[in-house]
Amino acid sequence: MNDFASNANWYLIQTKPRQEARAQEHLERQQFECFRPLRSAPLDAGRNRRLHEEELFPGYLFIRMDEEHSWYPIRSTRGVCRVVAFGGQPCPVQDALIEQIRQRLAQPAPPDLRFVQGEHVLVRTGDSEVQAIFLCEDGEERAVILLNLLQREQRVVMPRSALSRLPQLAAF
């Protein structure tokens, strides 16, 4: 990979849809250092949940290069859409941010917080806990639950982080 003394910075590249790997491959062939953050995610296949890698930032990857280097070869690389710029100038990304992303990806994955429709869950908000029924996921961070409020069942959208599995009772 190119090693450009102290003038080397990280920059953000927007890729063509679902062509992050292609862009990375072709940029690395040109001797550019690239960083395409990937995370493990469950691949739902019924009860057999396998893990696969997915883009942490779909449609983007980072490239390290000297700002004085010509941007033309990057713009004309297969899979690359454009260099992210503000006011016509490519904007450098701080090394510390790249390092934070790398450290976060190196940490063990949190326990699987996926629930099955109809599963009884525990909702924790502040100091209180209440039982509810999981209905479905609502995006990456939220879930729809069925909560019994004032003798009526209400559909409520909650952060998935507020839900947990009910403790297992020991069988006698």
Secondary structure, DSSP 8 states (H G I E B T S, - for coil): ----TTTEEEEEEEESTT-HHHHHHHHHHTT-EEE--EEEEEE--TT--EEEEEESSTTEEEEEEETTS-SHHHHTSTTEEEE-EETTEE-EE-HHHHHHHHHHHHS---------TT-EEEEEETTEEEEEEEEEEETTTEEEEEEEETTEEEEEEEEGGGEEE-------
